[in-house]
Amino acid sequence: MGNSMKSAAFLIESRLAEAEKGNVNACFDLGVIYSTGSDGADIDLVEAHKWFNLASLSGHDESKACRAEISLDMTPREIAEAQREARSWLKHTTRRAA
């Protein structure tokens, strides 16, 4: 694993930990990482859409625009999958917080 892959994995893990605590900016950051491939991460529009969706549910306006923008490059099936994954994440984190 090269350094860029290590830094991407570390960045994603640290942002995931923050997202699990309900940090909206961490959700947005994950959307950016997956939509742009920043820090050596693989581009994954389904993951990006999921994170932008989660951030926008918490009122993060910029993520709404980003979600709309990447939706243009996604199939309806990919968007449906991203929405399913976002719902699954919400159930998972709500259960853990309870």
Residue frames as qw, qx, qy, qz and C-alpha x, y, z in Angstrom:
[[0.000, 0.890, 0.456, 0.000, 0.00, 0.00, 0.00],
 [0.428, 0.424, -0.016, 0.798, 1.52, 3.31, -1.08],
 [0.174, -0.179, -0.429, 0.868, 1.63, 6.40, 1.12],
 [0.318, -0.076, -0.184, -0.927, -1.28, 8.05, -0.69],
 [0.618, -0.284, -0.658, -0.324, -3.48, 5.00, -0.10],
 [0.468, -0.264, -0.659, 0.526, -2.46, 4.97, 3.57],
 [0.001, 0.099, 0.217, -0.971, -3.30, 8.64, 3.97],
 [0.477, -0.175, -0.422, -0.751, -6.65, 8.12, 2.23],
 [0.617, -0.304, -0.726, -0.011, -7.49, 5.18, 4.50],
 [0.341, -0.232, -0.538, 0.735, -6.49, 7.13, 7.61],
 [0.164, -0.008, -0.033, -0.986, -8.43, 10.21, 6.51],
 [0.562, -0.236, -0.558, -0.563, -11.53, 8.16, 5.73],
 [0.568, -0.301, -0.726, 0.245, -11.33, 6.28, 9.05],
 [0.199, -0.192, -0.413, 0.868, -10.98, 9.48, 11.06],
 [0.323, -0.051, -0.197, -0.924, -13.86, 11.13, 9.20],
 [0.584, -0.262, -0.708, -0.299, -16.02, 8.00, 9.67],
 [0.416, -0.283, -0.678, 0.536, -15.39, 8.12, 13.42],
 [0.046, 0.154, 0.177, -0.971, -16.51, 11.77, 13.46],
 [0.441, -0.115, -0.490, -0.743, -19.53, 11.02, 11.25],
 [0.510, -0.299, -0.806, 0.033, -20.62, 8.30, 13.67],
 [0.232, -0.347, -0.524, 0.742, -20.71, 10.98, 16.38],
 [0.185, 0.816, 0.539, -0.100, -23.05, 13.02, 14.21],
 [0.231, -0.570, 0.199, 0.763, -20.48, 15.46, 12.81],
 [0.596, 0.721, 0.300, -0.186, -22.13, 16.95, 9.72],
 [0.194, 0.853, -0.417, -0.246, -18.88, 18.38, 8.37],
 [0.380, -0.337, 0.851, 0.137, -17.30, 14.91, 8.53],
 [0.633, 0.439, 0.634, -0.068, -20.17, 13.59, 6.38],
 [0.417, 0.885, -0.021, -0.204, -19.59, 16.42, 3.90],
 [0.113, -0.718, 0.652, 0.215, -15.83, 15.75, 3.90],
 [0.551, -0.031, 0.830, 0.088, -16.46, 12.08, 3.10],
 [0.596, 0.693, 0.386, -0.126, -18.69, 13.13, 0.21],
 [0.221, 0.901, -0.314, -0.202, -15.89, 15.34, -1.12],
 [0.351, -0.492, 0.781, 0.157, -13.26, 12.61, -0.69],
 [0.582, 0.188, 0.788, 0.066, -15.33, 10.03, -2.58],
 [0.525, 0.784, 0.306, -0.126, -16.53, 12.41, -5.30],
 [0.248, 0.915, -0.305, -0.090, -13.11, 13.87, -6.10],
 [0.930, 0.127, -0.208, 0.275, -10.72, 11.05, -5.20],
 [0.008, -0.869, 0.338, -0.360, -8.83, 13.43, -2.93],
 [0.421, -0.625, 0.624, -0.206, -5.91, 12.17, -0.84],
 [0.110, 0.328, -0.920, -0.182, -5.55, 9.09, -3.04],
 [0.535, 0.177, 0.704, -0.432, -9.04, 7.70, -2.34],
 [0.178, 0.222, 0.830, 0.479, -10.93, 5.87, -5.08],
 [0.356, 0.018, -0.087, -0.930, -13.75, 7.85, -6.64],
 [0.063, -0.311, -0.948, 0.023, -17.06, 6.26, -5.65],
 [0.221, -0.269, -0.186, -0.919, -20.12, 8.32, -6.57],
 [0.622, -0.468, -0.582, -0.234, -22.52, 6.03, -4.68],
 [0.579, -0.368, -0.456, 0.567, -20.53, 6.57, -1.47],
 [0.168, 0.053, -0.018, 0.984, -20.20, 10.28, -2.22],
 [0.381, -0.416, -0.417, -0.713, -23.95, 10.65, -2.78],
 [0.646, -0.472, -0.593, 0.094, -24.64, 8.78, 0.47],
 [0.480, -0.303, -0.337, 0.751, -22.44, 11.14, 2.50],
 [0.027, -0.150, -0.147, -0.977, -23.70, 14.31, 0.81],
 [0.496, -0.468, -0.564, -0.465, -27.23, 13.05, 1.45],
 [0.614, -0.470, -0.539, 0.334, -26.51, 12.45, 5.15],
 [0.311, -0.153, -0.158, 0.925, -24.93, 15.89, 5.49],
 [0.177, -0.265, -0.324, -0.891, -27.81, 17.60, 3.71],
 [0.524, -0.525, -0.652, -0.153, -30.34, 15.89, 6.01],
 [0.505, -0.518, -0.386, 0.572, -28.66, 17.82, 8.82],
 [0.082, 0.954, 0.222, -0.185, -29.09, 21.09, 6.96],
 [0.454, -0.449, 0.398, 0.659, -25.65, 21.35, 5.32],
 [0.510, 0.741, 0.131, -0.415, -26.54, 23.48, 2.27],
 [0.156, 0.671, -0.623, -0.371, -23.33, 23.01, 0.28],
 [0.309, -0.113, 0.943, 0.058, -23.77, 19.24, 0.37],
 [0.574, 0.547, 0.515, -0.324, -27.21, 19.58, -1.27],
 [0.419, 0.797, -0.248, -0.357, -25.59, 21.30, -4.26],
 [0.046, -0.507, 0.845, 0.162, -22.80, 18.70, -4.41],
 [0.496, 0.146, 0.841, -0.159, -25.32, 15.84, -4.24],
 [0.585, 0.690, 0.251, -0.344, -27.32, 17.37, -7.10],
 [0.246, 0.768, -0.500, -0.315, -24.16, 17.85, -9.15],
 [0.127, -0.333, 0.928, 0.112, -22.89, 14.27, -8.85],
 [0.610, 0.314, 0.646, -0.336, -26.41, 12.90, -9.40],
 [0.547, 0.696, -0.160, -0.437, -26.07, 14.07, -13.01],
 [0.295, 0.548, -0.771, -0.133, -23.27, 11.50, -13.48],
 [0.276, -0.111, 0.911, -0.285, -25.15, 8.65, -11.80],
 [0.335, -0.209, -0.783, -0.480, -27.75, 6.15, -13.00],
 [0.616, -0.453, -0.049, -0.642, -31.12, 5.95, -11.21],
 [0.904, -0.189, -0.381, 0.055, -30.02, 2.57, -9.85],
 [0.540, 0.173, -0.415, 0.711, -26.83, 4.08, -8.35],
 [0.204, -0.423, 0.156, -0.869, -28.84, 6.89, -6.76],
 [0.806, -0.368, -0.215, -0.410, -31.31, 4.39, -5.29],
 [0.831, -0.049, -0.436, 0.343, -28.40, 2.35, -3.91],
 [0.268, 0.305, -0.342, 0.847, -26.86, 5.47, -2.34],
 [0.476, -0.438, 0.023, -0.762, -30.19, 6.35, -0.72],
 [0.896, -0.262, -0.343, -0.110, -30.53, 2.80, 0.65],
 [0.682, 0.081, -0.429, 0.586, -27.02, 3.01, 2.09],
 [0.033, -0.409, 0.229, -0.883, -27.79, 6.39, 3.69],
 [0.719, -0.419, -0.113, -0.543, -30.92, 4.96, 5.35],
 [0.896, -0.111, -0.393, 0.173, -28.94, 1.95, 6.53],
 [0.422, 0.268, -0.392, 0.773, -26.25, 4.23, 8.02],
 [0.338, -0.459, 0.107, -0.815, -28.91, 6.26, 9.85],
 [0.870, -0.333, -0.234, -0.278, -30.43, 3.10, 11.34],
 [0.802, 0.062, -0.409, 0.431, -26.99, 1.84, 12.35],
 [0.253, 0.299, -0.352, 0.850, -25.92, 5.06, 14.06],
 [0.522, -0.461, -0.015, -0.717, -29.31, 5.65, 15.70],
 [0.905, -0.256, -0.334, -0.068, -29.22, 2.16, 17.17],
 [0.671, 0.106, -0.412, 0.607, -25.70, 2.71, 18.51],
 [0.008, -0.404, 0.220, -0.888, -26.63, 6.03, 20.10],
 [0.671, -0.456, -0.209, -0.547, -29.68, 4.57, 21.86]]
